[in-house]
């Protein structure tokens, strides 16, 4: 028997000469007990990590080891080989069947090897189930152990007792161990240490890095924690098709003539020139602080923590919004961040980022080693978080609070356009460091400037979630508009709330209902709404109150300018024409604000003026806003409410983040297109009443399809009677379709049977499209044809309207 020179050669040999399938139960007999793997990728990872030293040993030792400790692989049997699978002839009568069973009764008794395989199979199921439990975001580790114990005592042991009464297996050591495993399936992972040793065998062990900060005032040591970021990068991009899909998407983006991603921004184009033909992938870093205790409790503020997360903005867009593709980089106490300063507190993290940028990571992709560099493309967060992390002013009442330019706050309160001479650059940043804080707006030299291809003066990232919706411009604007409605139009607050509550938002928005607005909310411009609810409020405002305003009303023009401004900001792609339109829209909106209400601009109005500059530099704002990061942040906030230990809360959070990462990696959830539906009914299109009107291929006409009433695809739910849109040229040239049936083809493709509706015109007053009657036009379209989530039609007076939600995706 010839020995293989390396693990890669062995795995290649299995694939080429033995046709090993991807999905098969592989077993490693070098481990004790043996470990089974459900697919080839996990088996490869185990061989490379756990048994790498076998191939590193000298030839003499390798021969000895191969007889005792080398991985022994049982090859899968191929269904195409007639010698391997012999079909047993069907027994035609019960008498012959009973005789045959008696004849081979002894052969049915399992031997020790078969029982050992059964034990390994059970253990593999148990560890997969445990990994799923540990990955549930609000489960504590104690919750998992308690649940395991309850399942054992209340479910498994009664089943085992029933088995014992049914029959007896022959007595043997392996049979006894099998029964022990079945009666107590968790004993081999009953503690955290045992569980860690098992997942280490699967190649999923990542060690966190503890950060220690000395607190001179209390003479104590405070601890933060960093995730094994380099290992996470490597494991993520070696998982499934993540790397190849990401590279292909980047190549596609680079060919675009529009700005649709950070790849198309001027900053990345300048960075890319330094790497020539090398593989380089950008990533974003997000940070935010959170109160881990009760915000109004006795210990509020004691364990406030900064969460630091990262994401790769160049993965295929359909996966960007999934929390599985957002990762924790570490957690640091807010008190340490404040006392040490961001540069000192984050120096270990920045060292890792420098190594990723300059040396990169060697990835094993399709049996090929590829060196990939990872470059920080932007720091994300709310304005306070970004300013704090980058060393700028953390007070927005300071004279120079803007991180983009050096316009003083008094000029920023009045001006509707930028002064390009005041823009921050690398050059004037160094000059400003020599000036006092009042003259520069810089508190400290940012340690992020140690990175070769990143500088805080060029971090043109904006966050529409906070700038527009969460205590942002929309709140200030609508407070003034509602006050005008009550004082000038004599519309009562009761009428306003009645319209808000009674409006039929449709089934897509039932989870986002609004609370009643009070006079105090209007006076303080602070509405009891989440950012998502405020986004919906702005979206539906023209339909809610448009009929109460007369035509050519200046305040209503201001409302329309706000609604159209938010629509433009959240577009997925920009060209030079749209950017010019956006710039003019911002000026128009700000001018109306000053003219109508005589108010001074708040800081977020000034930041909005920088949006066109930001889009040209780092791409559309919808890819830099905080919505999905805040959702991921909530995972750890909820988790902290379920635990009582605060001894080292940063380590606790990193441990949970590690378990979530393991669970997602183990199940390859990053780029899976989840398709959820229930109770499908088999149909044939030829039997449907609309069949004569459809223009379909013969394959669809004759094949049996499955019909469902609703389906969830990539996180979006589609139902019958929903409306879908397709924009052919520009945002306002569209086709409208009503979903009549939702069909699933044999290859899991979604097919919508639709009826087209007449779109009459665009109404400037309602910022909506006027819809006519349904047309005698039927079609079948795949889900990729439509460019927005499902919407509804709304009746206001004698007209029916639709509001586009293309930019919500």
N, C-alpha and C positions, 0 to 999 in steps of 0.2 A: 504494500500500500504506500503510495507516494504522499509525503507530507507537503502541505501547502506552505510557501515561504511567508505569507502574511494573511491577516484576517480578510483583507480586501480580495486577495486571490481566491481564498476559500469561498467567499460569498459570490464572487463572479462565477466560479466553477459550478456552484449550485444552480445559479440562474441560467447559465448557458447550456450546460450538459445535462441537467436534470429537470429543467423547466419548472423550477419551484414557483408556485403561485404566490401572489402578494398576500392574499387572505387564506391562511392555513394555520393549524395549531402546531407551531414549532416547539421543540422541547430541548432544553440544555441539560444534559445529564452530568455535566461537570460540577454543577451546583448541588449541594445537599441541604434540603431535599431538592429534587429536580424542579426547574421552573419552566412553565409553559408560556408561550407568547401567541396571541391570536393573529398576528400578521408579520410579514417579513421585515418591515421597517423597525419594529420594536426589537425583534430578534437580532438584527444587525447592530442596533445601538448597544444592546447588552453585550454582544461578543466584543465590540470595539472597546468598551469601557471596562468591563469586569475581567475579561480574559486577554487583555492586550499584552500582559507580561509573558504569556505563553510563547508568543512569537519573538519576544525580545530575548528569550533565554538562548544559551549556546545550543548548537545542534545536538550534542550528546545528551544534554539535559532535556532538550525538546522531545527527543525520541522516548525517553523514559516517561516524561510528563504526558505524552500523548496516549500512553497506555493506561494512565491512571487519572489524569486530571484534565485532559484536553476536552473541549466541548464535543460531545457526540451528538450528531444530528440525525434524526430519523426523517428520511426524505418523504415528502408527500406522494401519495400514489396518484398517478394520472389516470383520469377517467378515459383517456384516449388509448391506453395500453390494454389490449384484450387479454394479456396474460395476467394482469394484476387484479382485475375485477371479473370474477366469474359469476354470472347471474344464476341464482338457484332456481331451477324450474318450479313453477307454481304447483303446489299440491292440490289435487283436484277433489279430494274427499277428506273428511275429518278423521277417518280411521287411519289413513296413511300418515296424516299430520301427527297424530298421537304416537304412532309407532316410530316416526322419525325423531320426535322429541325424546322418547325414551332411549332411543339408540344413541343419541348424542348428549345425554344428560350430563355425563361426566365432563364433556368438553365445555359445557356452559358454566362450570364452576370457575370463577376468575382466579388466575394465579397472582402471585405477589406483585409482579410487574404491572399487571393491569390495575390492581388496586392502588398501586403507587401513582399510576397515571391519573386515576380517578381522584385521588387526594390532591394532586397538583392542579387538576382542573377546578376542583372546588376552591382551593386556596386562591387561584387566579380570579375566580368570580368574587370571592370575599374581599380581596384587596382592591379590585375595581370598584366594588360597591362602597368600600370604606373611603377610597379616594374621591368618589363622587360626594360622599357626605362631608368630608373635609373641605371640599371645594364649594359647598353651598355657602353663599356669602355671609349670611347672618348666623351661621352655626358656629358655636365655640367648639374648641377641641373637647371640652368636657361633655358638651351635648352629644358629640359623636360617640364617645365611650359609653355614655348612659343609654343611647339608642341601641348600640350593639348589645349591651347587657339585656335590655328589654326584649329585643328580638330573640336572643338566645333563650331566655327564661320563658317567654310567653308564646313563642311560635315554634322554634326549632326543637326544643326538648320534648314538647308534647307530640310532635311529628315523629321523633325518634322512638318514643315509647310505643307509638302505634306500629312502627316498623318492626319493633322487637316482638310484638304480639302476632304479627302476620307470619313471620318466618325467621329462620336462623341461618346465618351464613356459617360456613365451616370455621372452626376456631383456628386463628393464626395471629402472629404478632401484627402483621399488616392490617388484618381485618379489625383488630382491636384499635389500632391507631386511626383507621378510617372512621370507626364509630366515634372515637374521641373528637376527631375533626368535625364530624357532622353535628355532634352534640354541643360542642363549644368551638364554633368556626373562627372565633376571634382570638383564641388564646395565643396564636403566633404573632398577632399584632395588637395585643390587649393593652399595651402601653405606648406612649409616644416614641420611646426609644426603639421598641420592637418594630413599630410602623416605619420609622426612619430607616432602619436597617433593611427592611424589605424594599422600600422604594429606591434605596441606594443600589440594590441589585438590578433594578430596572433602569439605572443610569439617570435617575431624576433627583439626585441629592445635590442641593445647592446650599452653600454655607454663607450666612449673612455676615456683614462686617459691622462690628460695634464701634461707635464713635464716643469718645469720652471728652467731656468739657468740664474744666475746673471752675467752680463757682467760688470766687474769693469771698463774697459777702457771707455765705453760709458755710464756707470751708468744707464743701462737699463736691462729689463727682456726679455730674449729670450725664446721661447716656442717650445717644441717638443711634440710629441703625441704618445701614445701607444694604440694599439687595445686591446679590451677585450679578451685576448688570451685564458684564461681558459674557457670562455663561448664559444669561437669558437671551441676549442678542443671538448667540450662536445656536441655541436650542430652538429658538423661534424660527429662524431662517432655514434651519435644516429640517424643519417639520413639514411634511407633505410637499406641496407645490408652492409654498410661501415665497421662496427666493425667486424661482423662475417667473411666477405670476407678477411679482413686484417689478422685476427687471423688464419684463415685456410691457408692463403698464408705463413704466418710466420712458421706455423707448417710444411708445405711442404718444405720450405727452410732449416729448421733445419735438415731435413733428407738427404739433399744433401751432397755428398762427394766432391763437387767442390766449388769454391768460385764464387758465382753468386750474392751476395748481402752483405750489411753491416752485416746481420745476421751471415754470414759465416766467418766474419773477427775475428781475434784474440781479438781485443778490446771488441767487443760486447759479445763474449763468456765469457770473464772475468767478464764483467758487469753483465751478466745474472745470474751468480752463486750467486750474493748477494740478488737476489729476490726470489730464490727458486721457489715456485709454484705460486707466484703472477703474475698478468698480467702486462706486461711492454712492451711499444712500443717506439722505437727510432724515433727521428726526426732530421732533418738537419736545421741549421740556415744559411741563406745566407745574405750577405750585400754588397752593392755597392753604390757609390755616383753618383749623376747625376746633371747636370746643368739644372735647371728648366726654366731659361730665355734663350734668344738668346745667344748662346755660344760666338759670336763675337760682341754682343751688348754692350751698355754703362753700363748695369747693370749685366754683366756676373760675376758670382762668388758670387753675393750678396745673392742669394737664392739657393745656392748649397745644396742639401739635401742627407743625407744617408738614403737609403731605406733598411729596415730589413724585410726579408721574411722567411717563414719556409715551410717545406714539410716533408711528412712521406715516407721514401724510401722503406717501407715494404708493401705498398699497391700493389695489383696485377699489374704486369709490363705494361699491356696494357693501364693503366690509368695514369702512372707516368708522361707522357709527356703532359698531358692536363693541361692548365692553370687554370682550375677550381680546381685542386688539389694542387695549390700553393697559399699561403695565406700571407697577409701583417701582420707583427707583430708590425710595427710602423715606424715613420719617425722622424729623428733628423737632425737639420741643421748641415752642415759640419763645420761651424764656432764654434758651441758649442762642437762638437766632438773634434775639434782641441784644443780649449782653456781649456775645462774641462778634456780632456783625455778620452779614451774609457771606462775605469773602472768607472769613476765618471758619465759619461753621460749615461751609460747603467746599473747603479746599480738597478734601478727600474725593468728593464727587467729581470735582473739576479735574483732578489728576486722572481719574478713569476716563473722562471725556477726552482729555488730551491724548491718552493712549489709543482710544478708539479712532480718533481723527488721524493721528500720525502713523500708527502701526497697523491699525485695522484688526480684523479677526479672520482666521483661516477657517473657511466653511467647507464641509464635505457635501458636495452637491452632485448627485448622479454619478457617484464613484470618481468625482473629480474634485481636487482641492482648489478653492477659489479664495483669494484674499480680498476682503471687502472693507473699505474705510467707511466710517460712520461720522457724519459731520452735523453738529448742532446748527439747525436752520432758524431757530427762534425760541424765545422764552415766552410762554403763554400764561394767562391768568387775568384776574381783574386788574384795574389800573393801580390799585394800592399794592397788590402782590408783585406786579412787574416792576414798579418803581422801587420797591423795597429790595427785591432780589438783585436788581442791577445797580443799586447804590445811588439812585436819584431821590428826590424829595419824597418823603412819605406823608407829607401834609399838602393838601390841595388848596390851602389858604396861603401857602408860601408864595413869595414873589415870583419865583421861577419854578413852577410845578411841572411843566410839560417835559416829557422825556424825548420828544421829537424836535423841539425847537426852544429857543431862548426868549420867546415873547413873554413880557411880564404880564402879570395877571390883570392889570388895569387895561392894557391894550387888548388882551384876550377877551375881556368882557364886552368889547365894542366891535371888534373887527370881524368881518365875515369872510375874509380871504387871508391867505398866508403871506408872510414876507420871507421869500426864499433865502435872503441874506442871514436870517436868524436860525436856519436849520442846523442841527447838531451834526458834526462830522468827526471822523477820527482825529483830524488835525486840531480843530478848535476844542475838542474834548480834552486833549492833553494840556492845552493852554488854560482851560477852565479849572483844571485841578490845582493850579497855583493860586486861584482866586478864592476869596471867602465864599461860604455856602450861599449867602444872600445874593452874590453876583454870578453864581454858576448854576445853582440848583443841584449840585453834586455833593453827596454826603461823604462818599469814599470811592477810592479806585476799585472798580469791580474786578474780582478775580476771574470772571468769565473772559476778560480781555486777554488772559493767558492763552486762550485758544487761538490758533493761527488763522482760522477762517471764520471767526465770529467776533463781533465787537458790539457792545451795548449801544453805542451811538448809532448803529445801523440796524437795531432791532425795531423794525417798523410794524411790529405785530399789533393788531387791534382786537378788541373783544366786543362784538355787537350785542352779546347777551347782556352785559352790564352797561354798555354805553347807551343802548336803546331801551331795553326792557326792564332789567332789574334795577329799580331806583334810577332810571336813566331818562333820556330825552322824552320818550313816550309818556312817562309819568308826568313830567313837568308840563308838556304840551297839553295833554288831555285834561289835566287839572284846570288849566286856564280855559279850555274850551267848555268844560262842564260848568264852570263858574259863569261863563258868558251865557250858556243856555238857561241857567237858573235866573240870572239877574236881568238879562236883556230880552230873551225870548219867552220869559215867564213860564218855563217848563219846570214842573215840580220835580224834586228829587225822587218822589214816589213813582212818578211816571217813568223816569229814567231807569230806576231799579226794576219796575214792572216789565219794561221792554227787554232789559237784559235777561231776566229770569224766564220770560215767556217765549223768547226767540227759539225757533226750532233749529238747533245747531247740527242736527243729524247724528247718526250713531258713531261717526268718527270722532266726535268731540265730547261725548257724554262724560268722559272722565275728567274733563277740564272745565267745570262749571265755576262761575264766579260768585263771590259773596256780595252782599249788598254794599253799595258805596255810601259812605256817610259824609256829612259836611266836614268833619274833621279830616277825612282822607283827602278831600278836595283842597282844603285850606293848607294842609301840610304837603300836598303832592306826594303822599305816601299811601299807595293802595295796598290792601291786603291781598295781593296776588303774587303768584310765582312768576318768574320770567316767562315761562311758557303760557300762562294764563294772560299775562299782559300782551304777549305776542298775538294771541287769539283775539283779545279785546280790540286791538288796533286793526287786525285783519277784518273783523266783522263790523267795526264802527260805522262805515258808510251805509251798510244795510240796516243797522240798528236805528240810526237817527237821520239818515239822509233825507227822508220825507219831511222832517221837521224844519229843515233849513230852506229858505227861498233860494232861487237861482241867483247866481252872481253875488252871493254873500261872501264878504272878505274872510270872515272866520272859517266858513266852510272851505274856501280856497286853501286856507292854512291847513285844515284837516286833510284835504286831498294831497297837499304837498308832503305832509308827514307820511301818509299811507304809501304814496308812490315812492318816497324816499326809502322807506323800509323795504319795499319790493325790490328796488334797484340794488340796495346794499347786499341783499341776500341772493343775488343771482349766482348761478354756478360758474358762469364764464363771462369774461369781459373782453371787449375789443376797444380800440381807440374811440370809436363813436359812443359806445355806452359809457366809457369813462368820462368823456366830455359832458354827456348828459347828466351823469351823476354829480359832477362838479358844479354844473349850473343849478341842479336841483337843490344841492346843499346851500348854495348862495341864496337861491330864491326862498327856501324855507327859513333861513336865518334872517333874511331881510323882512319877511312877513312877521316873524316873531318880534323883531325890534319895533316895527311900525305899528302893529296892532296892540301889543301889550306893554310896550315901553319897559321891558324887562332887560336886565343885564344878562349876558351869557354866563352860564355856569360852566365849570371846567369840561364837562362832557360835550358841550356844544363846540368848544374849541377843538377837542380831540377829534370830533367828527369831521372837521375841516381837513384833517390829515388822511382821511380814508382813501382818497384817490392815490395819494403818494404811497400808502401802505399796499394797495392792490398792485401797483406797478412793481413794487419791491418783492413782496412775499405771496402774492396771489389773493384769491377771493377770501373775504372775511369769514364766510361760512365755514371755512376749514381751520380757522384759528379761534373760533369762539369757544366758550367754556362749557356748553351744554353737556356734552358727553363726559368731559372730565369731572364736572360737578356730580354727575350721576355715579361715576366710579368712586368719587370722594365720599359719597353718601354710603357706599358699601361699608367702609371702615368706621364711619360715624355710627351706623346702626350696630355694627359688630361690637363697638365699645360699650354700647348700652346693655349688651348681653353678658359682659364679663365684669367681674368685680375687682380683679387685680389691677393695680396701677403702679406696681413696683418698677417695672420697666415697660411702659406702654408702647414705646417705639419698637422694641424687640417683639412684643406681642403682635403688633400690627404687621411687621415684616414676616413673621412666621405664618400668619394667616394669608398674606399676599403670596408667599411661597406655595402654600397648599393650593390656592386658587390657580396659580400658574401650573403646578403639576397636573391638576385635574384637567385643565384645558389642553395641555401638551399631550397628556396620555390619550385623550379622545380626539386630538387633531381638530379642534373646533374653530380654528382661526378663519379658514376660508371655505367653510361648508355652507352651501345654500340650503338652509333649513326650509322644508316645505311641510306645512302643517294643515291637515284637513281631517274631517270626520265623515263617516257614513256615506261613502261614495256609492253611486248608482250606475250600473253599466248601461250605456245607451249606444245607439248608432245614429249618426247624423242624418242618414237617409230617412229615418223615421220621424225627424223633427219637422214642425210646420214651416220653419224658415229655410229648410234645406234648398228649395229651388232658387233662393235668392243668393246663395253663397257661392263663391268662386274658390274652390279648394282643390288640392291635389287628390289624386285617386287614392292615395294611402289613407288620408283622413276620411274619405267617403266610405270606405269599406271596413276600416278597422273599428273595433269596439273601444269606446272611450268611457271614462269615468266622469260623472257629473257630480258636483258638490254645490252646496248653497253658499259656502264661504271658504276662503283659503287664506293662509298666512304665508307670505313669501318674503324673505329678507327683512322680517320685522314689520311688514306692512300688511294689513288685513284688507282683503277684497271681498265684497259681497255682491250678490245679485241686486240690481236696482241702483248700484253705485254708478257715478258718472266718471269717465276718464277722458283726458284731453291729449291731443297731439298737436304741437306747434310746428308748422311746416317751415316758416321762414323766421319771423320775429315773435316776440312775446305775445303780440296782440293778434296775430294771424293764426287761428287755431281751428281744430275740428273737435266736436263734442260727441261722445259716444255713451250710450246707456248699456250697462252690462245685463244681458238677458240670461246667459248661462255661463258657468265656469266649468271648463272641461280639462281633464288631465289625460295626456296621451300616454302611450305605452312606455315611452322613454322619459316620463316624468316632466314633460313640458306643459306649461300652462297655456291654455287657449281660451280667449274670451270671445263669446258670440255676442256681438254688439249691434245696436241700432243707432244710426247717426241722427243727431238732432240739429236743427237749424240754428245757427248763430247769427243774429241780426246785425248787431253793431256793438261798439264799445261806448258805454256811458261814462263820461267824465265826472258827472255829478256823483255817481255811486261807485266810481272806480271799479266797475264790474262790466261783464258782458251781458247784453240782453239776449235771452234765449227765446226762440220761436217754438214751432211744433216739431214732433218727431217726423223724420223723413222715411220714405219707403226704400231705405237703403240699409242692407244688412251686410255684415262682414265678420270674419274670424281673424283675430289679431293675437299675436303672442304678447306676453307681458312686457317685453323689451321695446315694443312699438310705442308705448305710452311714456310720456315724459313728466309725470307728476303723480302724486298719491291720489286716492279716490276723493271726490268732492260731491257736493249736493247742489241742487238748484233751490233757490229761495224766492218766494213771492213777496214783493213789496208793492202795495197798491194794485195796479192792473198789470204790472210787468213781472216777468220771471228773470232772475239774475243768477249768474255763477261768479264766484271769486276764485281766481287762479291760486293754486298752492304749489306751483312748480318749484318755487324756491324753498319749500319746506323739506324736500328730500335730503 
